[in-house]
Amino acid sequence: MADITFPHALPRHIAFIMDGNGRWATRAGLPRLKGHAAGMDVLHGLCDECLGLGIPCLTFYAFSTENWSRPWDEVAGIFNLLEVYFQRELKNLMAKGIRVQFIGDHSEESRLSAETRSMMERVEAATKGNTAMTVTVALNYGGREEILRAAQRLVESHTPLTAETLAAALDTCGLPDPDLIIRTGGEQRLSNFLLWQSSYAELYFSPLAWPEFGAAALREALADYAGRQRRFGGLVPDKDKAVAQA
Ligand code: FPP
């Protein structure tokens, strides 16, 4: 198994698609919302593990632009859990030096409630100066919608459209692209998550439901990542040179 203790073998940015909460709850004979609550309980341990390893950026896909199509009580329940979570966790985030930022459409015209928007502003403002780790929460987020909003902004400001200007107009401006995207719950797709930013991300799919994905499962994913050969469309310096010369 690859050694994850070499700093170069660790991702700088891991993005998580936290799938399988509902199925986990149903299997346990619980309402789906209990699955989302259990999904929040694992965040703490994962952040601590990554802090310990020195991984500086984590992104969590908490609510997509498509998730509004779920039953209203589940949608309202998720937002309620999020508000309670950040109210409860703010002290811990400050103590650990974790900066929290939100990506997605958070405009006044969005479907987010005034309470959710004000919670987000409060958490972002309070944690703004923290430098140990940046946790990005994708809320009312869709990759296509993010790219469209960015392109619209560039057109409206008469800025030339280039890969650089577009990347800088995305919600993730300032964050490195994810090196590793982990999706739990057994499905193998991106579901409109970080479409621009994931061009060269390594993908890791776990059969575990998100509430089951703890520090041990994360280490397994990191060991798998450490064994990947990342070429970014190029060649592996020594090995491919030898083959080319042969
Ligand atoms: C997908 O599982 C999960 C969600 C739509 C919501 C996940 C959100 C959280 C756990 C909250 C995260 C909070 C923070 C602070 C980052 P699913 O309901 O689609 O599961 P299923 O596929 O089994 O039905």
Residues whose N, C-alpha, C, O or C-beta is under 5 A from the ligand:
A	BS01	FPP	M18 D19 G20 N21 G22 R23 W24 H36 G39 M40 F60 Y61 A62 V137
